[in-house]
């Protein structure tokens, strides 16, 4: 098993030195979902929520969160992001009513953007909760995880059916 990179030889937490790593194009995709009552999903879908366009505001919140990740995660490097995209899919009917969120983050740099993608998803889903909590306090954020990452020395990694696997 690999060692944890955020600890030095004495076991003290530190920011990893990435100065010697080459800048490469890096991409990460993360996803998650928020489950809710059918009436809450209908409210979001109709665009008639009291606080406004829930998904539009959640999209902007997710983009802002990706840009602020290093302010929130203590040992995360500040990165110049080249792209942040946040998308939503609404599911109703036979399944639990929910909104799924997917964030894609890109940069050209010496370290990956998995944390930025995860942060974008979490904050977008939290924004949906915040905007809809007056009508549904029982919403549940779940299944937030990295779907894939590309770039850097380790190459590409893609989660297959919930099980991570290394890709050449």
N, C-alpha and C positions, 0 to 999 in steps of 0.2 A: 504494500500500500504506500502511496505517496505521503510525504510529510505535509503538514499544514504550513503554508507559506507565510502566513501572517504572524508567525512567532519566530523570534531569533533563537540562537543557540542556548541562551539562558532561559528560554520560555517566556520572554517578554513580548507583548504585542507590538508590532511595528508595521509601518506602511512598506509594502514590497517595493524594492528598487527596480524600476523598469527601464532605467536609462540606457542599458545596453541592448534592450530588445528592439528589433527593427519595427518600424511602423508598417502595418499591413492593413488591408481593408477587413474590417471585422463587422459581423452581423450577429444579432441575437434576436430570437423570437420567443416570447413568453405568452402564456395564456392563463385565464382563470375565469370564474363565473360567480354570479350572485343569484341565489335562488330567492323567490318571492311569491306572494300570492298572485293569482291570475289577474285580479283587479288592479294590482300595482303594475304588472306588465302591460296591461291594457292602457293604463294612464300614461306610461312612458311611451308606448307605441303611438298613442293619439297625439302626443305633444301638448297635452292639456294640464300637465303638472303645475301646481301653483307657483313653483319657483322657476318655471321656464323649461327650455329645451334640455332635458336631463342628459341625453347622450351627447349633444353638442358641447355642453359644459364639461361633462366627464372626459370627453376627448381632449379638450384644452388642458384640463387638470392633469391628465396622464402625460401629455407632452411636457408641461412645465415640470412635473415630478421627475421625468427622465433627466431633464437638464439640471436638476437640483440634487441628484442622487448623492454626490460626494458631500453635500452639506448634511445629509441625513445618516449616511453609513460612515462611521468614523475612519475606517482604513481604506475607503474607496477613493481611487484617483479621480480628480476632476478631468473631464474629457471634453474635447471639442466634438460634439456630435454633428454628423453630417445629415442625418435623417432620423426622424421619429414619426412613426405612423401608428395610430391607435384606431382599431376597428371593433365594431360590436355586431353580434348576431343574437337575435331574439328567438327564443324557443318556447312554444306553448303547446297545448294539446295533450298528448299522451305522457309527455315527460313532466317533470317539475318545472313550472314556469320559471324562466331564468333569462339573464342576459350574460352572454359570454363575451369576454374582452380578449383581444389579441393585440400585442404591441410588438412592433418591429423597430429595432434601433440599430443604427449604423455609425461607424466612425472609421477614420484612418488613423491608426495610432499603435502604441506598444502594448496595449492591454485591452481585454474584451469588454463587451457591453451587456453582459448578462444581468448585472445588478440594475442597470438602467432600464432594461426591458421589464424585469420583475417589479421594479418600483413604479413604472408607468401603469402596469396592470393593477397593482394594489391600490394606487391612489385614484385611478379611474373608477374602480369598483367602490371604493370608500365614498367617492363623490356621489355615485348613484345612491348609496345608502343614505348619505346626508340629505340629498334632495328629496328622498321618498320616505324618510323615517316617520314623518307625520301621519302617513297612512298605513305603514307596515313596519313595525319595529322588529318583526321576526325574520327579516331578511338574513340570509347567511352567505358569506363570502367563502368560497371553497376552491379547491383544486388549482391553486396558483402554482405554476411550475414553468421551467424552461422547456420549450419544444425543440429548439435547435440553436446551435451556435456555429459560426464559421470564421476562419481566419486564425492567424497566429501560428505558433510552433506546433500546437496540438491538432491543428487542422479543423475538420468538421466533426460535429457531434449531433446526432439526431435521436430524439426519444422515439422509440417504436412501441406503440401500444402500452405506454406507461413504463416501459423498461428502457433505461438508457443503453445506448450502444455506441461504440467508437466507430467512426467511418474513416476509411483511408483518405 
